[in-house]
Amino acid sequence: MAIENRLYDHGGIDHSDRGLQYFSALYQSVLEANNTKPSITDGYDCSQNALVERINGILKQEFLLYQCNTFSELQILVRESISN
């Protein structure tokens, strides 16, 4: 669904927990075919995924209130929102 609905041409990142479905060859091949890098938590600590979800929520609800004109503008906005 994320691949079908994305609004950009550059590669993406798919962040997930350590669920077995994310390690399957089929899932990984779909990511690769769509220029999307997998990002999987490095341990079995569920708080890692919660932290990522919280950051994504903050970005969507508080910082990305308007559509950026360029990818560079978006990168600056995300970087500033994370470091502030």
C-alpha positions as CSV (number, residue, x, y, z in Angstrom):
1,M,0.0,0.0,0.0
2,A,2.9,2.4,0.8
3,I,4.6,1.7,-2.5
4,E,1.3,2.1,-4.5
5,N,0.5,5.4,-2.8
6,R,3.9,7.1,-2.6
7,L,4.2,10.4,-4.3
8,Y,7.9,10.5,-5.0
9,D,10.3,8.8,-7.4
10,H,13.3,8.4,-5.1
11,G,13.9,5.3,-3.0
12,G,12.1,4.8,0.3
13,I,12.7,3.2,3.7
14,D,10.4,0.6,5.1
15,H,10.8,0.5,8.9
16,S,9.4,-2.5,10.7
17,D,9.7,-4.6,13.8
18,R,11.3,-8.0,13.8
19,G,8.2,-9.9,12.6
20,L,9.0,-12.9,10.5
21,Q,7.0,-11.7,7.6
22,Y,9.4,-8.8,7.1
23,F,12.3,-11.3,6.6
24,S,10.6,-13.3,3.9
25,A,12.3,-13.5,0.5
26,L,9.1,-12.4,-1.2
27,Y,8.7,-9.3,1.0
28,Q,12.4,-8.4,0.5
29,S,12.1,-8.8,-3.2
30,V,9.2,-6.4,-3.4
31,L,11.1,-3.8,-1.5
32,E,14.1,-4.2,-3.7
33,A,12.1,-4.1,-6.9
34,N,10.6,-0.8,-5.7
35,N,13.9,0.8,-4.6
36,T,12.9,0.6,-1.0
37,K,15.5,-0.2,1.7
38,P,14.4,-2.3,4.7
39,S,15.0,-1.0,8.2
40,I,14.4,-3.4,11.0
41,T,14.9,-2.9,14.7
42,D,18.2,-4.2,15.8
43,G,16.9,-6.1,18.9
44,Y,13.9,-7.5,20.5
45,D,13.2,-4.4,22.5
46,C,9.7,-3.3,21.6
47,S,10.4,0.3,22.7
48,Q,12.6,0.8,19.6
49,N,9.6,0.5,17.3
50,A,7.5,2.7,19.6
51,L,10.1,5.4,19.4
52,V,10.1,5.4,15.6
53,E,6.3,5.4,15.6
54,R,6.3,8.4,17.9
55,I,8.8,10.3,15.8
56,N,6.7,9.6,12.7
57,G,3.6,10.8,14.4
58,I,5.3,14.1,15.5
59,L,6.5,14.7,12.0
60,K,3.2,14.1,10.4
61,Q,1.0,16.0,12.9
62,E,3.3,18.9,14.0
63,F,5.9,19.6,11.4
64,L,4.7,18.5,8.0
65,L,1.6,20.8,7.9
66,Y,2.2,21.8,4.3
67,Q,3.6,20.1,1.2
68,C,7.2,20.7,0.6
69,N,8.2,22.0,-2.8
70,T,11.4,19.9,-3.1
71,F,12.9,16.8,-1.5
72,S,15.8,19.0,-0.2
73,E,13.3,21.2,1.5
74,L,11.7,18.2,3.1
75,Q,15.1,16.9,4.3
76,I,15.8,20.2,6.0
77,L,12.4,20.3,7.7
78,V,12.8,16.7,9.0
79,R,16.4,17.4,10.2
80,E,15.3,20.5,12.0
81,S,12.3,18.9,13.6
82,I,14.3,16.0,15.0
83,S,17.2,18.1,16.3
84,N,14.9,20.7,18.0
